[in-house]
Amino acid sequence: MKTINIKEEARRLVDQLPENSTWDDLMHGIYVRQSVEKGLADSEAGRTTSVEEVREKFALGK
């Protein structure tokens, strides 16, 4: 995974928010971005669970 410039990404996120955004909107955007990046890193590192494994673990049918 490539290195990102947090300041640039934060500015980009703020610039994408509507003018009437709240602090909660900003925090939600940061949380979503952070969650997506963590998920991508987990995927690249092979830390994933297949759909079949989840279905088996929770006794779900196909």
Secondary structure, DSSP 4 states (H G I P E B T S, - for coil): -----HHHHHHHHHHHS-TT--HHHHHHHHHHHHHHHHHHHHHHTT----HHHHHHHTT---
